[in-house]
Amino acid sequence: MSVSEKAPVCRLPSRDDPGCGCKAKSEVAPDGKVVGAAMMSGAAAVACAACCILPFTLPAVMLASLGGVISALDHAHIWVTRGAIGAVVCGWGWLFWQMARSRQKPMRSTVIIMLLATFLTATAASWPLIEPVAFHALGIVKKHAAARD
């Protein structure tokens, strides 16, 4: 092969050809490797953006959502506490029924979990008594709604 064969051939433009006589850019099909590399670069850019932005936005979204959940649970405290008391009473009843039916002692882990559930439920039920003392100890002042006439 000679040097002239390797060089691109560019003929003089005709009346229908724009500019020089070389092929227009739109007629050249992109190579599959180029398309694959472009797609991988785009996917990497999206992954990097998600990786870098997520640590900044996730805590704010979580705190905002958690605040709404805590506010909703504060208003539902009495119903949730009653449900927990019912669940613990049913759990103890089921445990005693199983003991009477099988005539065996329950496993130690079962008794420990039931005692922990009882303690946590009793704490939740006594929260109206604990709340003022805990808030005062932490220096938190809870404003009460003004009495309506």
N, C-alpha and C positions, 0 to 999 in steps of 0.2 A: 504494500500500500504506500502510496505517496502522500506527501504532506497535503497536497491539494484535495485528496479524497477525504481526509479527516476534517477539513475545514467545512463549516456549514455553507451551503449554497444559498446565495441571496441574489435573486434575479431582479432585474429592473421592474418597477411597478407598472402594472397595466392600468387601464382606465377604471376597472372595477376594484382593484386592490388599494386599501388605504395605506399610505406611507410607503415603506420599503416593501419589497416583494416577499418578505419572510412570512411565515404562517402567523396568523393573529393569535394572541394569547388565549382567547376563548376556545380556540379549536384544540388546544393541547389538553389532553385528559390527565388528571393528576395520577401520579403513581400510587399503587396500593400501599406501599411502605410510607409514603408521605402522609397519606390519609390516616393510616394507623398511628403514626407518630403524633399527628395533630390531635387525634382523639385521645391518645394517652396523655398528652400535655394538658389538654382541657380537663380530663378527669383528675389529673394530679393537682391542677390549680383549684378545682372544686374541693378536693379532699384537704388541701392545705388551708383553704379559706375556712372550711368547716372546723378544722383542727385548731386554727388560731382564734377564730371568733367564738367558738363554743365555750371555752373556759371563761370568757368575759361575760357572755350573755346568760349562761346556764344558772349561775348563782342568783342573778337578779330575778330571773323567771321563777326559780324554785322558791325564793323568799316571798315573792308576790303571791304565788299560789299557796304557799304554806300559811301566809297571813289570812287568806280567805278561808282556808280550811279551819284554822284555829278559831276564827270569828264565827264560822258556822257551828263548830262544835261547842263554843261557849254558849250559844243560844240553845243548843240541843243537849246541854249538860244533864238536865234532869231525866230526859228520856234515855240517854245513853247509860247513865248510872243505874237506872231501874232495869234496863236490859242486862247490864253486867251482873247485877245482884241476882236476877233471875237465872242467868247462865251458871253462876257459881253455885246457887242452891240446887239447880238441876244436876250439876256435876257431882256435888257431894251426894245427892240422892242416888245417882247412878252408881257411884263408887260403893255406897253402903249396900245397894241392891245386889251388885256383883259379888260383894263379900259374903252376903247372906246366901246367895245362890250357890257359889262355889265352895264356900266354907274355907277360904284361904285368905291370908293377909294380902293386901295390895303391895305392889312393888314400892320401894322407898322413893323412887323418882316420881311416881304418881302422887304420893302423899305430899312431897315437897312442892310439886307444881300446884297442887290444889291449895296448899297453905299460902303459897306466893300469890295465887289468884285471889284468895280471900283477903290477904293483906292489902293488895292493890285496890281491890274493890271497896274495902272499908275506907281506905285513904281517899278514894274518889268520892265516896258518899259523904265523908266528913269534910270535904273541900270548903264548903261555906264557912266552917268554923276555922279552918287552917288558913284560908286566904288572907284575912285581915292581918294576922300575926306575921305571915310570910312576907306580905307586901310591906308592912311596916319595918321588918328586919332588913329588907333589901332597899329601903328608902323610896319605894314606889308609892305614889299617891294616886289612888283610883278615884276619879271624879264620878259622883253619883248623879244620875239624871235629876233635874230640878223637879220638884213636886208640882203637879199641874193643878190649877184651881178648878 
